[in-house]
Amino acid sequence: MSLSLLARTGHPEWTAAPARIVHLGLGGFFRAHAAWYTAHADDADDWGIVGFSGHSHDLVDRLAGQDGLYTLTTRGNDRDTIEVVPSVVEVHPGTDTAAWRSALASPEVTVVTLTVTEAAYAPGPSSVAARLVDGLVARRRADAGPVTLVPCDNIADNASTLADAIRTTAARLGGVDLGDRAHGEIGRGDVGLVEWIDSSVRVVGTVVDRITPRPTPADEAAAAALGYVDAAPVVTEPFSEWIISGTFAADRPDWESAGAQFVDDLAPYARRKLHLLNGAHSLLAYAGLLRGHTEVANALADDGLADALRAWWDEAAPVVGGADDAQAAYRRALMRRFANPRMHHALAQIAIDGATKLPVRVIPVARAELAAGRSADAAAMILGAWVTYVRREGANLVDARRDEVLAAAVGPLRDATHRLITLLAPDLADHDDFVGVAFDASESRASYP
Ligand code: CS2
C-alpha cells in the first residue's frame, strides 16, 4: 500500500490541514523537528505547511509523490517507534519562485519557518535573506498582512542574525530600480519596503535540538518492513527540544501543546546547545574521522576522544554558565544521546561546513578563555583536528566556504594552521600559543591523550 493510503487508513477522515505555514528547507531535521511539533500540536488540524527545498528537486519529487507524507522513525537505544507525519501539505523546489511568492503572498500564511543550515545565512544573492525579501515583497504587494519568521538553525541569536540580514537586503534592494535582477523584480514600486518590514514582519529566536542522521537505504527498508512505502523516510532520536523567544506578529500553532518552550531569554539555552552539543559534535567529527571512526557512537567509545570531549565541556563551562548541577545533568544526557549505537550518526555529515559551524560552536569559547588569560587548549585542539581534516579532504571537502578554506590550507602546516584560524577568527590567530597548540594537535594528527 502507498504511504498516503496508509496515512488515510490511519486517519479515515484524513484531509490536509490548510496551508498556513511556509517552510524553507525540507531536510530531515525539519521533518523530525518543526514539522513534528506542528503535527503534534493540539491545533494541528488548523496548520498545514507548504514546504520548499533549498534547491533539491529530488526530495520534492519524492515527497510530492506521497502527498507530502513521510514516516518518522524514533530510534531509542532498544527499539523503534514509527509514525506518519501529515503536517507537510504541499512541496515545491526552492527554485520555484512563482510558488514561493504565491505562498508568501497568501493572507492565510502567518508563519515562515526556516531550516537552511548555518551557511545559508551568509550574505549573497542566494542567501536566505534575499529569498525571504523576495517573498516579502510579494506579500506586501498583495497586502497579505503581518507575518512571523522563525529561523530554526544552529546560530547564536538567530533572530537578530536573520532580522539584520533581511533589513540590510531590503534596504539595498527596496526602492531601487533593479531591472531584471534575479531576486528582484524589486523596483521603484517598493520604496518604503524597509518600513513595511519593520511594521509587518517579526522575527523570533529559537534553539532547536533533535539529532537526525541522514537516512540510509536500510531506513527505507525498515519502513517498508512495517508496511510503509516511503521514499523520504526520516529517522530521529527520542529527545527533542524547541525553545522559542519573541513576539509573533499574528497567529501561530499551539506548539507549546507539543512540548515547545517559550522563554524570555534564549541566550543561556543557545550557549548550552551550541557549545556542549554542537561543539562536541565537531570535536568528535574531525578528531574521530582522523582516528578512523565513522559514527558518533563509536567515536565516543574511543577513550581518548571521550576524554577530549570532557576536557572541551570543562573548558566551555564558564561560557555556558548556569548551575553546575544543571550543566552536569545536560552533559550526562548528551553522553546517553551520543552513545546510542542504533542512531548511526555519520561523522562525515557533522563535518560539513566547518568554516561556518566552528565560529559559532568553538570560537566563542576560545575567545572567552583567552580573554580570561587561560590557554583554550581544548578549543585549539578541535581547530587543529579540523586543519588536518581539511588538508586530508582536499578537493573532496564539503564546505560552503570551500575555496577560501582550501586556499588557506596549502603550504607548510604551521602557516596553514595560522591562515585557517585567521579565516575563522583573525583575533585568535594573534595568540601565538593558541595557534601553537592547534598546530601541535594537527601535527600529531589529532592524537588525543
Ligand atoms: C550536528 C547537528 O550536523 C551537525 O553539525 O552537530 O545537526 C546536530 O545533530 C543537531 O544540532 C542536534 O540538535
Boltz pocket constraint, residues with backbone or C-beta under 6 A from the ligand:
constraints:
  - pocket:
      binder: B
      contacts: [[A, 154], [A, 208], [A, 209], [A, 210], [A, 211], [A, 212], [A, 277], [A, 278], [A, 281], [A, 282], [A, 349], [A, 350], [A, 351], [A, 352], [A, 357]]
      max_distance: 6.0
